[in-house]
C-alpha cells in the first residue's frame, strides 16, 4: 500500500469528524459572539475565539452527525456552514435580547428618577445612565456566577434536537420569532422598571398638589433631592427582586432559544 493510499484511507475516516467539528464550531462561535458576558465588545477577539473553541470541544462529542451530511465534501459544506451560523446567531440573539430588556429597564428607571444625565462606563459600548450600568453589570455578574457557560452549552446541545445540523428555520418562522422576542423585551423592561415608574408618578402627582396649594413655594428645588434620594433607596431595595426576575427570563431564553416568550 502506497503512502497516498494510506492517506486516502485516513482522510475517509477523519473527513466526517472534521466536518462535524467545523459545523459545531460555526454554530457555537456565532452564539458566543452575541452571548452576554462572553460576547461583549470590550472582550478581545482572541478571548472570544478561545471561548468558542472551548465550547466546541465540549459540545462536539455530544452531537452525532447525520450520515448523509458526513460524506459531503468541503466545497459542498459551505451552505451547511452558513445555515449553522444562522442558527447560532438566533440562539445568541434570543439571550442577548433579554440583556437588552434589562438595559432598557435601567433607562426607564433613570428617566423616572431624573438621573438620565449621569452617564458612566458600562459593560456594553452603548451609552447608558448610571442605573442602567449598575443593573447590567449586576445582571452579568449574576448570570456568570450562576453558570451561564453551562447553560449555554446545554442550550446548544438542545438546539440540535430542534434544528439538526444542516437545517435552518424558514424566514416566516424567524420573523414570527423575532417580533415575539422584540415585544418581550418591552415587557421585561417595563415590568422590571415598574416600581420606579409608579414612584415617579406618585411623586409628580404629589408635587402638583403642593404646587397648586402653595404657588409661591419652589417645589421643584425641594422635591428634586427627594426624588433622587428616594430613587437611590428604591434601587437598593428593589435590585435583588429585579435581578431575580430578570434571571428567570434569562433561564427561559436559554432553555427554549427557539420558543416564543
Rosetta blueprint (number, residue, H / E / L):
1 X L
2 X L
3 X H
4 X H
5 X H
6 X H
7 X H
8 X H
9 X H
10 X H
11 X H
12 X H
13 X H
14 X H
15 X H
16 X H
17 X H
18 X H
19 X H
20 X H
21 X H
22 X H
23 X H
24 X H
25 X H
26 X H
27 X H
28 X H
29 X H
30 X H
31 X H
32 X H
33 X L
34 X L
35 X L
36 X L
37 X L
38 X L
39 X L
40 X L
41 X L
42 X L
43 X L
44 X L
45 X H
46 X H
47 X H
48 X H
49 X H
50 X H
51 X H
52 X H
53 X H
54 X H
55 X H
56 X H
57 X H
58 X H
59 X H
60 X H
61 X H
62 X H
63 X L
64 X L
65 X L
66 X L
67 X H
68 X H
69 X H
70 X H
71 X L
72 X L
73 X L
74 X L
75 X L
76 X L
77 X L
78 X H
79 X H
80 X H
81 X H
82 X H
83 X H
84 X H
85 X H
86 X H
87 X H
88 X H
89 X H
90 X H
91 X H
92 X H
93 X H
94 X H
95 X H
96 X H
97 X H
98 X H
99 X H
100 X H
101 X H
102 X H
103 X H
104 X H
105 X H
106 X H
107 X H
108 X H
109 X H
110 X H
111 X H
112 X H
113 X L
114 X L
115 X L
116 X L
117 X L
118 X L
119 X E
120 X L
121 X L
122 X L
123 X L
124 X L
125 X L
126 X L
127 X L
128 X L
129 X E
130 X H
131 X H
132 X H
133 X H
134 X H
135 X H
136 X H
137 X H
138 X H
139 X H
140 X H
141 X H
142 X H
143 X H
144 X H
145 X H
146 X L
147 X L
148 X H
149 X H
150 X H
151 X H
152 X H
153 X H
154 X H
155 X H
156 X H
157 X H
158 X H
159 X H
160 X H
161 X H
162 X H
163 X L
164 X L
165 X L
166 X L
167 X L
168 X L
169 X L
170 X L
171 X H
172 X H
173 X H
174 X H
175 X H
176 X H
177 X H
178 X H
179 X H
180 X H
181 X H
182 X H
183 X H
184 X H
185 X H
186 X H
187 X H
188 X H
189 X H
190 X H
191 X H
192 X H
193 X L
194 X H
195 X H
196 X H
197 X H
198 X H
199 X H
200 X H
201 X H
202 X H
203 X H
204 X H
205 X H
206 X H
207 X H
208 X H
209 X H
210 X H
211 X H
212 X H
213 X H
214 X L
215 X L
216 X L
217 X L
218 X L
219 X H
220 X H
221 X H
222 X H
223 X H
224 X H
225 X H
226 X H
227 X H
228 X H
229 X H
230 X H
231 X H
232 X H
233 X H
234 X H
235 X H
236 X H
237 X H
238 X H
239 X H
240 X H
241 X H
242 X H
243 X H
244 X H
245 X H
246 X H
247 X H
248 X H
249 X H
250 X H
251 X H
252 X H
253 X H
254 X H
255 X H
256 X L
257 X L
258 X L
259 X L
260 X L
261 X L
